[in-house]
Amino acid sequence: MSGELPRLRDRLEAIPIRQGQELYVALRDLEGLNPETLVLSPQAYFLVTLMDGSNSVVDIQAAHMRRFGNMLFREKLDGLMQTLDDYLFLDNENSRARMRQLIDEFSNQSTRLPFHAGVSYEQDPEGLRLQLQSFFDPENGGPGDPRPAQSRKTIAALMAPHIDLRAGGPCFAYAYKALVETSPVSTCVILGTGHEPLANCFALSRKNFETPLGLVAADNDFIDELTSRCSLDLLADEFAHRREHTIEFQTLFLSLLLPDVRIVPILCSFAVEELEQRSTDILTMVYSLRETLDSYPHPVCLISSVDLAHIGPRYGDPFRPHAGTVREHEAADRQLLETMATADADTFANTLVREGNRRRICGLPPLYTMLKTLENTVEGELLHYDNTEVDGEGSFVTFGSMAFYERT
């Protein structure tokens, strides 16, 4: 095979999995060029880690000899590289051509299609309606059916999870019950967690979002106002919305409960160290969003689509979690949630900076953006907290729902 300096694409995720007594590595594409997962033996994965564009085929063979003590024949290495190429996992013209094709297709679509329908949730409209309604059932851990206008509080923001609906459905329900039962809103600005880097930290979309229950329309008036105030090119990375689930999952509940509400879909992506490095860009967005909210004539709710801690071998930890590990991280989460309830964005951020975000809070960007935008104006209330195990090694994710009400 040609390509003497093979290079793996950047946006791939390696997940350790166990099959019987053997440990393997599942390689999957975070950008969605190929939806299939490639399972590699530890030996094959070792070879893949060397494909960073700096090692020749001969270098890889030599490294194999040093590691395993036997010769790796060129034909076997060529076969592995061909498999990676077939999966579009190599950074080459094949994968780049596929990316250009997907970008063109997305740009030409009038709506954002429901990428995860039939995989993460029911695709059939009636099946989805029943699935979502079941999450409110107290027998399933839900909060009960929402009753409109039950509270005189004015809601300003929500924190809702973006965990798989089959694991966290009732937690979503707590958030949306609170939304329905407070003062009516006409627009929801959904701050989704972006799982890939964004050139300007934020990616806005003007597209309406399709769901099996109908269309959730974008609020183009709000979007026009926001983009006119913000000096960042918020549409530069609109393609990132194509397969990102963190906003898609929220639109399902809106389409069920508040089908007339319009949305402003914004993905947020920056690492903990970038809070300082890219503070100018981040604060530019925060102040632009705050000014737009202040001037907008209709009631708006911000929704942060986030999960909390990610712990265990699946996420790179060298240990297998146990019940005590779960309790330890629940205590840390609840302390963090208490800080969030005061809408103290800087204390929240400083906590994660101090820890180096070692617990992998999957929601720092939207949470910081929301809290900084609304600081000193809201009070948060924890509605529900939960966790779910995600593999056979005890790895788990924690998540919760909160409502933020305007201070009186």
N, C-alpha and C positions, 0 to 999 in steps of 0.2 A: 504494500500500500504506500502511496505517496504521503508526504507530510512528515518529514524527518524530525520536525520539532512539534509534536502534537501538543495542543493546548485545549484543556477542558473549558467550556463556557463558565462564566462566573456564577450565574444564577441557578446553580444546582444544589440540591440538599441531600446529604448523606444521612441515612437513618439506620442505626443498628437494629437488626431483627434476629430473632432466634427461631430456628427451624429444628425441632427436636433438641438434640444436644449441641448443635452446630450454630455458631454465630455468623451471620452474613450482614451485608450492608445493602440497603435499598437506596438506589440513586434515582431521584426524581427531579423534574424540571419545574422550577418555580415560575418561569415565564410562560409555560404552557405551549411551547413549540411542539412538544410531544407529551400527551397526557399519560403515556404508559410509564411504569416504573421498571427499572432494570435492577435485578438482584445480582449482586457480585459476591464471589467468595472473598475471604480475607486476602488471599494472594492476588486476586484480580484487583481488589480495591487498592492494595499497596501500589500496584502498577499505575492505577488511575491517578493516585495522588502525585505521581511524578510528572504527570502530563500538564505542566504549567507553562509551556512554551520555551523553557530554558534547557530542557533535557532532550537530547537526540535519542533515536531508537537505540543506538549503541550504549548511551548512558543508562537508559532504562534497563537494558539487558545486564549491564555490569552491576547495577544496584540490586537487581534480582539475584544475581550470583552471590553478592555479599550477604544478602538477607537470608536466602534459603539454601545456599550451598550447591545449587545445581543450575545447569544452563537453561535459559529460556530461549527456545528456538524462535527465529524470526517469524515463521509462519503462525505460531501461536500468538505472538504479539500483534502481528498484522490482523489476525482474526478478531482480537479484542478491540483494536482501533476501528475496524470495519463495523463492529457491532455498535460502538459508541457513535460512529458517523451515521449509521442507520437510524439511531435514536435521536439524532441531531444534538448530541451532547458535546460535540467538538466545536470549537470556535473556528469555523472555516466558512467558505463561500456557501456551502449547502445550508448551514444553519442561518447565516445572514440573509440568504435569499428567502427562506421561510419566514424570518422575522419581518422582512419588508412586505411580504405578502399579507401577513396578519395585520400589520399596521394599516395597509391600504384598505383591507376589508373592514376593519373597525372604523376607519375614518369615513367610509362610504355608507355605513349603517345609520339609519335615522334614529334608532333607539339603541340602548345598551341591552343586549339580550341576557336572559337569565342563565348564566353560565353553569351554575351548580344545580339546576333543576334536574330531578331524576337521579341525582347522585347524593346530595346532602339533604334533600327534602323532596317531598312528593311533587311530581310534575303534573299529575292530573288535578285540575282545579278543585274538584270536590274533595279529592283525597287530601290535598294541601289544606283546604279549609278545615277539615276534620282534624288533621294533624296539629295545626296551630291552635285550634280551639281546645284540644286535649291538654295543652300546656297550662291552661288556666284552671284545670280541674284540681281541687285540693287533694283528691285521691292520688294524683300524679305528682304531688308536691307543689301545685300551682296556687295562686292567690285567690282564686275564685273569679267569676266573670266580672269584667269592668262595668261600672254603672256610671254613665256620664254625669258630669256636674255634681259630684258628691262632695267636692272640696272647694272651699273658697280661696285656697292658695293659688298664687300665680306661678306656674312652672316656667323656669328659664332654661333648664338643661336636664339631660338624663345621661347616666352612664349605663350602657347595656353591654352584655357580652357579645363576642363574635365566635364563641366556641361552636362546634358542630351542634345543630339543633337537637339532635337525638340525645346529646349529653346535657345540654344546658337550656332546653326549651322552657322549662318553668321559670328560670331566672330571667329570660327575655320577658316572659309574661308579667312578672312583677313590675318591670320598668314600664311596659305599655299600659298596664292597668292604671298606674299613676298618671301617665300622660292623658289618658282618656277621661279620668275622673277630676282633673283640674280645669282651669280656665281654658277655653278653646284656643288653639293655635292654627295659623293658616300655612305656616312654612316651617319645615324642619331642616336645619343645617346639619347634615350628617358628616361628622368628622371621623372618617374611617382610618384604621391603622393600615398604613401602606407597608407591605411586606417586602418591598424592593426599594432601592435608592431612587430618589427623585431629584432632578437637577436643581429645583428651587424649593425643596422641602415640602411643597404642597402641589397637589394635582387636582384641578377642578374639572368637572365635566358639565357640558351643556345638554347632554343627552337625557331624554326621558328613560326611565328604567322599566323594562317589561318584567312582569311577574306572571305566573300562571293565573292569578286572580285579577289581572288587568294592569293597566299602565299607571305608573306613579310619575306624575309630570314634574319636570324641573321648573323652578321659579326663575324665569329668565329676567324678570325685573330686579330681583335681588342680585342675581349674578351680574347683571349689567352694572349695578351700583357698586358691587364689590370690586369688580375688575377695573372700574374707572378710578377707584380710590387706591388700589394696590399697584405698586410699581413692578412687582414680580410678574413674570409671564406664567400665570396660573394654569394655562391650557397647554403648556409645552409638553407635559407628560400625561396627557389625557388617556393615552393608550393603556396606562397602568390600570385603568378601571376595567379593562376587558374581562379579566378573570378574577379580580380581587373580590373576596367574599364578604369583607367586613361591612360594606355598605349594602350589598345585595341582601344579606340576611335581615337587615333593618327594614328594607322596603317591603318585605313579606308581611310584617306585622302592620305596617302602615296601610298596605293595600287591603288588609282584612278589616281593620278597625277604623281607619281615617282615610278613606280612599280619595277624598277631595283635598287633602293636604299636599302641598307641593314641596319639593326637596331641593336642596343645594348640596350636591355630593362632592366632598372634598377629602382626598386621601392625604394623610400627614405622615411624613417619614423623615426622621432624623435620629441619630444615635445620641446617647447620653453625653458624650464628649462634645457633640456638635451644639449643645445648648449654649456654650460659650463661643465656640468657633464660628457658628453661623447665627449668632444672636441678632444681627442686623436684619437678616432675611426673616427670621422667625417673628421678631417684634414688628416688622413691617406688616406682616400678615395679621398679627394680633390686633394692631391698632386699626388697620383697615376694616377688619371684621367688626371690631367694637364700634367704629364710626358708622358702619352700615346698619348695624343693629339699632343704634341710637336714632338714626334718621328714618328707618323703615316704618311706614305707617301701619303695618299689620303685625299681629303677635307672632313671634318666632321662638322656637325651641331649638337649642343645640343638643345634638345627640353624639356622645363619644362612644364609638364601637370598639371595645377593648376587652382583653383578657388580662389576668394578673400574672402570677408566678408560673414559670415553666421549669419543672424540677425533675431530674432523673437522667438515666443513660441516654434516653432519646434526645436530650438537649445538651449532651456533652458532659454531664456529671459523672465522676468515676465511681459513684456509689449507687446502691439500690435503695430507694426510699422505703421507709416503714411508717407505721402509724405515728410514731414520734416525730418523724420528719414532716408529716402533714400538719400536725398540731403546731410545730415550730413555725411553719410558714403561714398558717392561719393567723397566729398571733402577730407576725410581722405585717401581714396584709391588713389586719384590723387597725393596727397603729397607723399605717399609711392612709387608710380610709378615713380615719379621724382627722388627719391633716387635710385631706381633700374636702371634708365636710365644712371646713372653715373657708374654703376657696382661697387658700394660701398657696398660690402657684409656686412661689420661690422656695418655700420650705419643702413642698412636695418634690420639686426638682432637685434641691440640695440633698435630700435624703437619698435619691437614686444616684446622684453624682458621688456622694460619699461612699456608697456601697459599690460603685462601679456597675450598677444595675446587674449585680451577680445573680439576682433571682429572675432575671429576664422578664421583667414586666413588659408584656406585649401591648403597650398602649401609652407609653410615655408621650409620644408626639401629640396625639389628639387630646389626651388629658391635660397636658401642660397648656396647649392652645386654648382649650375650653376654660380652664381655671384662670389663666392670665387674662383672657377676654372679659371674664365676669368677676374678677377679684373685687372683694369688698362690697359686692352687691347681692350675693346669694348665700343661702345656707343649705347644706346637703343633708340628706337623710338616707341612711343605708336601708334598702328594702329587702335585700336577699343576698346571701353569700353561699358559695358551694365550691366543690372541686370534682374532678373526674379523672380516673386513671386512663391512660392512653395507650398502654402497651402491656405486655406480659412481664416487664421488668420493674413494674411499680412506678414508672414515670407518671407524673400527674400535672394537671393544669388547674389553677384556681381562678375564680371569676366571681363577679357580683353585679348587682344593679343598685343604682342610687338615683334619687331625684334631688334636684337643686331648685329651691323655691326663692323667689324674690324676697329680700328682707323687708319687713314692714316697719 
